[in-house]
Structure formats: structure tokens, C-alpha cells
Amino acid sequence: MYLPSSAPIRAFKAAVIAAAGKRFSKPITGPVVVEITAYFVRPASHLTGRGELRRGAPTFPGRNLGDVDNLAKGAMDALTGIAWDDDSQVVDLRVAKQWANVERMTIAVSPWEEWHGRSR
């Protein structure tokens, strides 16, 4: 089970709140769709001396980098009251973990009507 220590999660939530405060002037009132992608940098052990991916290196980040439900929970808690009034408004939640060159998290929040109307 992934249990973040209180200091890192507090800093993470503060960063989400700061970014969301710039994006939302008031909370969305209706149903909401949330898409979260957490990007992690591969450890050096996944690469050869020439920087090539080692045979057998995992395709996706593993359990030691957090469960997707826990990654989402921290973000959702931070966004409550800023992006939406109550997290029960979230009717569609998509969470993914991927490898990248820079560790980060992207969070897209859309009113359900807007997201549902997008061509996919």
C-alpha cells in the first residue's frame, strides 16, 4: 500500500491549489470529468551505459511509485472547493502513470457537457 508521508502530500496539495486557483475563478457546479497523468523519470537501472532501455525494463511505472487511486486522491482533495464544490460531482475519472524525462502531473478538469461534446 502506498502511504505518502504528510510533508510531501502537503506540498503537493499546495502546488495543486496554487495552480488551480489561477485556472478557476469559481467551482464548476455540475458533473465533472477529471483526467490525471502522473509522469515519472525512469531510474538509471532501466538504462544501459549508452542510455538505451534495458531488456526487461518495465513498460509502466510500478507499485513503488504509488497506486493510481492514491495519486488521484491527493489531487482530488486539493481541487475540492476550487474546481468543484464536492468530489461527488466527478462522474468520470481517468488516471494514468507514464515514464517521462521530467517528473510532473497533469490534471485536466472539464464540465461533463464540454468533455462529452469533444470529438474523440
Secondary structure in CASP SS format (residue, H / E / C, confidence):
PFRMAT SS
TARGET T0000
AUTHOR 0000-0000-0000
METHOD secondary structure of the structure
MODEL  1
M C 1.00
Y C 1.00
L C 1.00
P C 1.00
S C 1.00
S H 1.00
A H 1.00
P H 1.00
I H 1.00
R H 1.00
A H 1.00
F H 1.00
K H 1.00
A H 1.00
A H 1.00
V H 1.00
I H 1.00
A H 1.00
A H 1.00
A H 1.00
G H 1.00
K H 1.00
R H 1.00
F C 1.00
S C 1.00
K C 1.00
P C 1.00
I E 1.00
T C 1.00
G C 1.00
P C 1.00
V E 1.00
V E 1.00
V E 1.00
E E 1.00
I E 1.00
T E 1.00
A E 1.00
Y E 1.00
F E 1.00
V E 1.00
R C 1.00
P C 1.00
A H 1.00
S H 1.00
H H 1.00
L E 1.00
T C 1.00
G C 1.00
R C 1.00
G C 1.00
E C 1.00
L E 1.00
R C 1.00
R C 1.00
G C 1.00
A C 1.00
P C 1.00
T C 1.00
F C 1.00
P C 1.00
G C 1.00
R H 1.00
N H 1.00
L H 1.00
G C 1.00
D C 1.00
V H 1.00
D H 1.00
N H 1.00
L H 1.00
A H 1.00
K H 1.00
G H 1.00
A H 1.00
M H 1.00
D H 1.00
A H 1.00
L H 1.00
T E 1.00
G C 1.00
I C 1.00
A C 1.00
W E 1.00
D C 1.00
D C 1.00
D H 1.00
S H 1.00
Q H 1.00
V E 1.00
V E 1.00
D E 1.00
L E 1.00
R E 1.00
V E 1.00
A E 1.00
K E 1.00
Q E 1.00
W E 1.00
A E 1.00
N C 1.00
V C 1.00
E C 1.00
R E 1.00
M E 1.00
T E 1.00
I E 1.00
A E 1.00
V E 1.00
S E 1.00
P E 1.00
W H 1.00
E H 1.00
E H 1.00
W H 1.00
H H 1.00
G H 1.00
R C 1.00
S C 1.00
R C 1.00
END
